[in-house]
Amino acid sequence: MRPTVTVSYAQTLDGRLATLDGGSQWISAPDSLCFSHELRATHDAIMVGAGTVARDDPRLTVRLAPGESPLRVVVDSSLRIPMDAAVLARGAAGGTVLAVNGRAPEDRCREAESLGATVLRLPPEPRGGVDLRSLLLSLGDRGVGSVMVEGGAALITSLLRGRLVDRLAVCIAPKILGSGIEAVGDLGIRDLAESIALAEAAFTPRGGDLLLTARVEYPAGRDAVSRAG
């Protein structure tokens, strides 16, 4: 059985995760960042894509709220993140899982494992990324019951496209960027009847931002494809 998946991110009012050059610190208010850490503490694992690690070098720990830091999972089909990234350096590797496929060089896999990281070699999906359903099932087999996903946009889009997201927690900041990196990309939806619905939606003011939490409901009859890289 796969773990439950909560996707959490901060966006501007016009749906941007970052500026065109990738700048995203800080879209949300400090109080919203505290909420993110509170949410981390309630999940068994936290998942991000390789681009997020390469760009932001996050520690993915719980520092601004009580509780234990979750298992870190990085989706990185070709294992391109640097070996001195915060999720691997200074003893952090022991709490980090790297999800790769056959594109990852074996010498880099062994180097990451020598640091203490767990490397999951998973099947590829048709576009060359990591098969996300296989990843979630593998995490479930390892006792992970819940996963929080913090981005980036490609990973969020792939999980939604694959119908693998159970809940959303979106911080909406009162800012407008115009052009920028969109939070959710093309899901292949061409008819409004095929749109993904949000049930039990709640809106909570938080530090000047608006926090949306909801359960995700998928329309019947559409094929699911899970991919990321």
Beta strands, then each sheet from edge to edge (+ up, - down):
strand 1: 4-12
strand 2: 16-18
strand 3: 45-49
strand 4: 71-75
strand 5: 96-100
strand 6: 118-121
strand 7: 146-149
strand 8: 167-173
strand 9: 181-182
strand 10: 197-206
strand 11: 209-217
sheet 1: 6+ 5+ 4+ 3+ 7+ 1+ 8+ 11- 10+
sheet 2: 2+ 9-
end
